Amino acid sequence: MEIQILRSPSEEDWIRCLFLARVTQGKENMISPSIEWRRKLLNAEHSPMRTLMVTVVMWQIPYFASVHFVRHKIGVEHYVKSQRSNPDRGAERQDALVNHVMDMNVQALINMSRKRLCQRADPVTRNIMENIKSEIEKMDPLLVSFLVPDCVYRQGCHEFQSCGYFEKRINGRTL
């Protein structure tokens, strides 16, 4: 498995994002967004953040993990190797390797991380999401700080059955 980030928000993208946010406030002049403003925008999850795009390529991941990522459909387009060329589609195994590209906005990436970084998520899928997070960190250390499991974001587990990660984290013992 190999993860590549083909696109992450550039300085021009952030400037455009701030411009769009300022238009909603009745301000039109272009200024450069500070790191603090970027942090506030991501934390508040205001709509201009959906103009910031990320393209992730996952080379040779198991088909079943690809299906887990495809479940995220708002704000993301998926491009996955088709099985149409196989005359017996049922012959493909669930662990057959596929290439999968996700072109998504930052909000979709953050939402995806909340489910796929959960300790209750499939371990293979969680590992792929951890690798995506590691690659994002190389390009955008601010954005990666918002890629957290749902229990961290929501300050407690809301799954049917908790893994105990949040409780252990609060008590100073990280898994």
Secondary structure, 3 states (H helix, E strand, C coil): CEEEEEECCCHHHHHHHHHHHHHHCCCCCCCCCCHHHHHHHHHHCCHHHHHCEEEEEEEEEEHHHHHHHHCCCCCEEEEECCCCCCCCHHHCCCCCEEEEEEEEEHHHHHHHHHHHCCCCCCHHHHHHHHHHHHHHHHHCHHHHCCCCCHHHHHCCCCCCCCCCHHHHHHCCCCC
